Amino acid sequence: MAESTSQRRYGIGYALAAKKQQSFIQLSLVNLANERGIDLIKIDTDKPLVEQGPFDCILHKFYGVEWKRQLDDYKAKNPNVVILDSPNAIQRLHNRISMLQVVSELKISQQSGSETGGGGGNTFGIPKQIVIYDVDTLKDHRSWEGLKFPVIAKPLVADGSAKSHKMSLVYNQDALSNLKPPIVLQEFVNHGGVIFKVYVVGEYVKCVKRKSLPDVSEDKLGSLAGLLTFSQVSNLSSNEKIDDKYYEKMRLDDCEMPPQKFITDIARGLREATKLNLFNFDVIRDTRLGNKYLVIDINYFPGYAKMPSYETVFATFFWDVVTKREGIVAMNVDVDGSRIDSGEEETKLVEIIGSTDA
């Protein structure tokens, strides 16, 4: 039986933007997949999807009504195809308010991690935040008077574009006039200048740590004015690193990782709540409390090429998708994101490492 299975080849069609394709579809990944009997096939987005394939799975990061219609048509004619991931499920992450609301929906224990020596009692949540839709609301101090400065200003739309990554650290209320709604104002929480990025690939979870924005003390806040514009919290460019001395004193390697079970439980909960297989989320640790973690961002199909050994992880994941399928969230949801039936969980493969090169 095993021999006949090994002779069966599987096709995974991928529809990715040029930049994503260049970083993700590496020869090393193609070769590892090929060894598993899996062919990675580029989908021609200029041609109707139903005229291509056949595919056992479609991996995509395209959006829009027309693309969703094509996926619907292909799924209707090929009901066994796995769509990674549901367009409706992905859409929820395109709004920074609905994105983090999912965290409050998690039904998991907030006392995880005691077996790792983390002391137990760990809790999680999201920072205090509000959405500002227009300039008039921004000018009305009653709209944001409940927030404590500094705050992070983020575009409401999080669609992966360069514009959606443009953020600002706003030190005081006078600087709010420089912002352009619609935006989300999120309280900045001191977190030791370290952010934890958690990558999820199906049942696989990997947590890495990176440098982040430095803490802002109460004393220093009084002397700061205006705002600091930056792109991504964990990918500060050289001209965005505002406090070199801070980073020199901070030894990232000495930073304690979050408890393994705690992070894994959050990852599993988010996977079930979002009905997504491919995403990452950013977590910070509140330095005031030490055991309070805050989820500040969730991204669909992130830059996995930055994740160590991503090729091996995905070759295994692809094999599970086309052969086992029970543990794949996408098999239990239609293209519109609605639940069909439940499958049994597979044993999770979990690896938590501390790394600055991911």
C-alpha positions as CSV (number, residue, x, y, z in Angstrom):
1,M,0.0,0.0,0.0
2,A,2.8,2.4,0.9
3,E,4.5,1.7,-2.4
4,S,1.5,2.6,-4.5
5,T,1.0,5.8,-2.4
6,S,4.7,6.8,-3.1
7,Q,4.0,6.4,-6.9
8,R,1.1,8.9,-6.7
9,R,2.2,12.4,-7.5
10,Y,0.3,15.4,-6.2
11,G,-0.1,18.9,-7.7
12,I,-0.1,22.1,-5.6
13,G,-0.9,25.2,-7.6
14,Y,0.3,28.5,-6.3
15,A,-0.9,32.0,-7.1
16,L,1.4,34.5,-5.5
17,A,2.5,38.0,-6.3
18,A,5.9,38.2,-7.9
19,K,7.8,39.4,-4.8
20,K,6.2,36.7,-2.6
21,Q,6.9,34.0,-5.3
22,Q,10.5,35.1,-5.5
23,S,11.1,34.8,-1.8
24,F,8.9,31.7,-1.1
25,I,9.2,29.4,-4.1
26,Q,12.9,28.6,-3.7
27,L,14.6,25.8,-5.5
28,S,15.3,24.2,-2.1
29,L,11.5,24.1,-1.4
30,V,10.7,22.8,-4.9
31,N,13.2,20.0,-4.6
32,L,12.1,18.9,-1.1
33,A,8.5,18.9,-2.3
34,N,9.4,16.9,-5.4
35,E,11.1,14.3,-3.2
36,R,7.7,13.8,-1.5
37,G,6.0,13.4,-4.8
38,I,4.6,16.9,-4.9
39,D,4.8,19.2,-7.8
40,L,4.6,22.9,-7.2
41,I,2.9,24.4,-10.2
42,K,2.6,28.1,-10.9
43,I,-1.0,29.2,-11.7
44,D,-1.4,31.6,-14.6
45,T,-3.6,34.3,-13.2
46,D,-4.3,35.6,-16.7
47,K,-6.2,32.5,-17.5
48,P,-9.4,31.1,-16.0
49,L,-8.5,28.9,-13.0
50,V,-10.9,26.2,-14.0
51,E,-8.9,25.6,-17.1
52,Q,-5.8,24.8,-15.2
53,G,-4.7,21.9,-13.0
54,P,-5.8,19.5,-11.9
55,F,-4.7,20.5,-8.4
56,D,-4.9,18.7,-5.2
57,C,-4.3,22.0,-3.4
58,I,-4.3,25.7,-4.2
59,L,-1.9,27.9,-2.3
60,H,-2.7,31.6,-2.8
61,K,-2.3,35.1,-1.6
62,F,-4.6,37.0,-4.0
63,Y,-7.6,39.0,-3.1
64,G,-10.7,40.5,-4.7
65,V,-14.2,39.5,-5.8
66,E,-13.1,38.0,-9.2
67,W,-10.4,35.8,-7.6
68,K,-12.8,34.5,-5.0
69,R,-15.3,33.7,-7.8
70,Q,-12.6,31.7,-9.6
71,L,-11.8,29.8,-6.4
72,D,-15.5,29.1,-5.9
73,D,-15.9,27.8,-9.4
74,Y,-12.8,25.6,-9.1
75,K,-14.0,24.2,-5.8
76,A,-17.4,23.5,-7.2
77,K,-15.9,21.4,-10.0
78,N,-13.2,19.9,-7.9
79,P,-14.8,19.4,-4.4
80,N,-11.8,17.6,-3.0
81,V,-9.3,20.4,-3.6
82,V,-7.8,22.1,-0.5
83,I,-7.9,25.9,-0.6
84,L,-5.1,27.5,1.4
85,D,-6.7,29.6,2.8
86,S,-10.4,30.7,2.7
87,P,-10.7,34.2,1.2
88,N,-13.3,35.2,3.8
89,A,-11.1,34.0,6.6
90,I,-8.2,36.0,5.2
91,Q,-10.3,39.1,4.8
92,R,-10.8,39.3,8.6
93,L,-7.1,40.0,9.0
94,H,-7.3,43.0,6.6
95,N,-9.0,45.1,9.3
96,R,-6.8,45.8,12.4
97,I,-9.9,45.9,14.6
98,S,-11.5,42.6,13.6
99,M,-8.0,41.1,13.3
100,L,-7.4,41.4,17.1
101,Q,-11.0,40.8,18.2
102,V,-10.4,37.2,17.4
103,V,-7.9,37.1,20.4
104,S,-10.8,37.7,22.8
105,E,-12.6,34.8,21.3
106,L,-10.0,32.2,22.3
107,K,-11.2,29.6,24.6
108,I,-8.0,28.4,26.2
109,S,-6.4,28.4,29.6
110,Q,-4.5,31.5,30.6
111,Q,-2.5,29.6,33.1
112,S,-0.3,27.7,30.6
113,G,3.5,27.3,30.8
114,S,4.1,26.2,34.4
115,E,5.9,23.1,33.2
116,T,8.5,25.1,31.4
117,G,9.7,26.8,34.6
118,G,7.9,30.0,33.6
119,G,6.2,30.2,37.0
120,G,2.7,29.8,35.6
121,G,0.1,32.5,35.9
122,N,0.7,33.8,32.4
123,T,-2.1,35.8,30.8
124,F,-2.6,37.2,27.3
125,G,-4.8,39.9,25.7
126,I,-4.4,42.8,23.3
127,P,-3.4,46.4,24.0
128,K,-6.0,49.1,24.5
129,Q,-7.0,50.5,21.1
130,I,-9.6,52.6,19.3
131,V,-10.4,53.2,15.7
132,I,-10.6,56.7,14.2
133,Y,-12.5,56.9,10.9
134,D,-12.3,60.6,10.1
135,V,-10.5,63.9,10.9
136,D,-13.3,65.3,12.9
137,T,-13.2,62.4,15.3
138,L,-9.4,62.7,15.5
139,K,-9.7,66.4,16.5
140,D,-12.3,65.5,19.2
141,H,-10.2,64.7,22.3
142,R,-13.1,62.8,23.8
143,S,-12.6,60.1,21.2
144,W,-9.2,59.1,22.5
145,E,-9.0,60.6,26.0
146,G,-9.1,57.0,27.4
147,L,-5.7,56.2,25.8
148,K,-2.4,56.8,27.5
149,F,0.4,58.2,25.5
150,P,2.6,57.3,23.7
151,V,0.4,55.4,21.2
152,I,1.1,53.5,18.0
153,A,-0.9,54.8,15.0
154,K,-1.6,52.1,12.3
155,P,-3.6,52.2,9.1
156,L,-7.0,50.5,9.7
157,V,-6.5,48.5,6.5
158,A,-3.8,45.8,6.8
159,D,-3.7,44.3,3.3
160,G,0.1,43.8,3.1
161,S,0.7,46.9,1.0
162,A,3.6,49.3,1.7
163,K,1.0,51.8,2.9
164,S,-0.5,49.4,5.4
165,H,2.9,48.9,7.0
166,K,3.5,52.6,7.6
167,M,3.1,53.3,11.3
168,S,3.9,56.0,13.8
169,L,4.9,56.2,17.4
170,V,2.9,59.2,18.6
171,Y,4.4,60.8,21.8
172,N,1.6,63.3,22.6
173,Q,-1.8,64.5,21.6
174,D,-0.4,67.5,19.6
175,A,1.1,65.1,17.1
176,L,-2.2,63.5,16.3
177,S,-2.9,66.3,13.8
178,N,-0.2,64.8,11.5
179,L,-2.2,61.6,11.1
180,K,-4.5,60.6,8.3
181,P,-7.6,58.5,9.2
182,P,-8.9,55.9,9.0
183,I,-6.4,54.7,11.6
184,V,-6.1,52.6,14.7
185,L,-4.6,54.1,17.8
186,Q,-3.0,51.5,20.0
187,E,-1.5,52.1,23.4
188,F,2.3,51.6,23.3
189,V,3.3,49.1,26.0
190,N,6.9,49.0,27.2
191,H,8.1,45.5,26.4
192,G,11.9,45.6,26.8
193,G,12.6,46.3,23.1
194,V,11.8,42.6,22.2
195,I,9.0,41.3,20.1
196,F,8.2,37.6,19.7
197,K,7.1,36.5,16.2
198,V,5.1,33.2,16.2
199,Y,4.9,31.4,12.8
200,V,2.1,28.9,12.3
201,V,2.1,26.4,9.4
202,G,-0.8,24.1,10.0
203,E,0.0,22.2,13.3
204,Y,3.6,23.5,13.3
205,V,4.5,26.4,15.6
206,K,7.8,28.3,15.8
207,C,8.5,31.3,17.9
208,V,11.5,33.6,17.3
209,K,12.5,36.8,19.0
210,R,13.6,40.1,17.4
211,K,14.5,43.6,18.3
212,S,11.6,46.0,18.6
213,L,10.9,49.6,19.5
214,P,12.7,50.6,22.7
215,D,10.9,51.3,25.9
216,V,9.7,54.9,26.6
217,S,10.1,55.9,30.2
218,E,7.8,58.4,31.9
219,D,10.7,60.8,32.5
220,K,11.8,60.6,28.8
221,L,8.2,61.0,27.5
222,G,8.1,64.5,28.9
223,S,11.0,65.6,26.7
224,L,9.7,63.9,23.5
225,A,7.5,65.6,20.9
226,G,5.9,64.8,17.6
227,L,6.0,61.3,16.2
228,L,8.3,58.7,14.9
229,T,7.4,57.1,11.6
230,F,8.5,53.5,10.9
231,S,7.5,50.5,8.8
232,Q,7.5,47.3,10.8
233,V,8.1,47.0,14.5
234,S,10.4,43.9,14.0
235,N,12.1,45.1,10.9
236,L,13.5,48.5,11.8
237,S,15.8,49.9,9.2
238,S,19.1,51.5,10.2
239,N,17.6,55.0,10.0
240,E,14.7,54.0,12.1
241,K,16.7,52.7,15.1
242,I,16.3,55.7,17.3
243,D,18.3,54.6,20.3
244,D,21.5,52.7,19.4
245,K,22.7,52.9,23.0
246,Y,19.5,51.1,24.1
247,Y,20.1,48.2,21.7
248,E,23.8,48.0,22.7
249,K,22.8,47.6,26.4
250,M,20.0,45.1,25.5
251,R,21.3,41.6,25.0
252,L,18.7,39.9,22.8
253,D,20.2,36.4,23.4
254,D,19.6,36.8,27.2
255,C,15.9,37.6,26.7
256,E,13.7,34.8,28.1
257,M,11.4,33.2,25.6
258,P,7.7,32.8,26.5
259,P,6.7,29.5,27.9
260,Q,6.4,26.9,25.1
261,K,3.0,25.5,26.0
262,F,1.6,29.0,26.5
263,I,2.5,30.2,23.0
264,T,1.5,26.9,21.5
265,D,-2.0,27.1,23.0
266,I,-2.5,30.6,21.7
267,A,-1.3,29.6,18.3
268,R,-3.7,26.6,18.2
269,G,-6.5,28.8,19.5
270,L,-5.9,31.4,16.8
271,R,-5.8,28.8,14.1
272,E,-9.2,27.4,15.1
273,A,-10.7,30.8,15.6
274,T,-9.5,32.3,12.3
275,K,-9.9,29.0,10.3
276,L,-6.4,29.8,8.8
277,N,-3.5,27.4,8.4
278,L,-0.8,29.9,7.3
279,F,-0.2,33.0,9.5
280,N,2.0,34.6,12.1
281,F,1.3,36.8,15.1
282,D,3.4,39.2,17.0
283,V,3.5,39.1,20.8
284,I,5.1,41.4,23.3
285,R,5.6,40.9,27.1
286,D,4.5,43.8,29.3
287,T,7.6,44.7,31.3
288,R,5.4,46.2,34.1
289,L,3.9,42.7,34.9
290,G,6.3,40.2,33.4
291,N,3.7,37.5,32.9
292,K,1.3,39.5,30.8
293,Y,1.6,39.0,27.0
294,L,-0.1,41.1,24.4
295,V,-0.9,40.0,20.8
296,I,-0.4,43.2,18.7
297,D,-0.7,41.9,15.1
298,I,-1.7,38.9,13.0
299,N,-0.6,38.4,9.4
300,Y,-1.7,36.0,6.7
301,F,1.0,34.1,4.8
302,P,3.9,36.1,6.2
303,G,7.5,36.0,5.0
304,Y,8.1,32.4,5.8
305,A,11.5,32.4,4.0
306,K,12.8,34.3,7.1
307,M,11.8,31.3,9.2
308,P,14.7,28.8,9.7
309,S,14.3,25.6,7.8
310,Y,11.0,26.8,6.3
311,E,11.5,24.4,3.3
312,T,11.5,21.3,5.5
313,V,8.5,22.6,7.4
314,F,6.5,23.3,4.3
315,A,7.4,20.0,2.5
316,T,6.0,18.2,5.5
317,F,3.0,20.4,5.7
318,F,2.2,20.0,2.0
319,W,2.5,16.2,2.3
320,D,0.0,16.3,5.2
321,V,-2.3,18.5,3.2
322,V,-2.5,16.2,0.2
323,T,-2.4,12.8,2.1
324,K,-3.8,13.1,5.6
325,R,-6.1,16.2,5.4
326,E,-7.9,15.6,8.6
327,G,-5.7,18.0,10.5
328,I,-6.0,20.8,7.9
329,V,-8.4,23.5,8.9
330,A,-9.1,24.3,5.2
331,M,-10.6,20.9,4.7
332,N,-13.3,21.7,7.2
333,V,-14.3,25.0,5.7
334,D,-15.8,26.0,2.4
335,V,-14.3,28.7,0.3
336,D,-16.6,31.2,2.0
337,G,-15.1,30.3,5.4
338,S,-18.2,28.5,6.7
339,R,-17.7,25.3,8.8
340,I,-18.5,22.0,7.1
341,D,-17.5,19.3,9.6
342,S,-14.8,18.7,12.3
343,G,-11.7,16.7,11.9
344,E,-9.5,15.2,14.6
345,E,-6.5,17.1,15.6
346,E,-3.1,15.8,14.7
347,T,-0.2,15.8,17.1
348,K,1.4,19.2,16.9
349,L,5.0,19.7,16.0
350,V,6.3,22.5,18.1
351,E,9.6,24.2,18.1
352,I,10.3,27.4,20.0
353,I,13.7,29.0,19.4
354,G,15.4,32.3,20.1
355,S,16.9,33.8,17.0
356,T,17.7,37.2,15.5
357,D,18.0,36.0,11.9
358,A,14.5,35.1,11.2
